């Protein structure tokens, strides 16, 4: 029997900042950028849940591994 493969893609946004050096900004100010991020997970459907991954778990992983590190909103 052939395994059905699916892909789940979630979109996230984040804001990141960095400090400008004295060449760009005499007082060494901060400068920010906004980013859009798409994270995809693909694989076989789990027989019991009917999912490749739960959205809650995917959100949790992206939050802990990406957004908390970079997001400076």
ZIZI-V182255 format. One record per backbone hydrogen bond with DSSP energy under -0.5 kcal/mol. NH is the residue of the N-H (numbers start at 1). CO is the residue of the C=O. E is the energy in kcal/mol with one decimal. If there is no record, write none. Layout:
nh,co,e
NH,CO,E
NH,CO,E
//
This chain:
nh,co,e
6,43,-2.6
8,41,-2.9
10,39,-2.5
12,37,-3.1
14,35,-2.3
16,33,-2.8
18,31,-2.4
20,29,-3.5
24,21,-1.0
25,21,-2.2
28,25,-2.7
31,18,-2.7
33,16,-2.8
35,14,-3.2
37,12,-3.1
39,10,-2.4
41,8,-2.5
43,6,-2.2
45,4,-1.2
46,51,-2.8
50,46,-2.7
58,54,-2.4
59,55,-2.9
60,56,-2.2
61,57,-2.5
62,58,-2.5
63,59,-2.6
64,60,-2.5
65,61,-2.8
66,62,-2.1
67,62,-2.1
68,63,-2.5
69,66,-0.5
70,66,-2.3
71,67,-2.7
72,15,-3.6
//
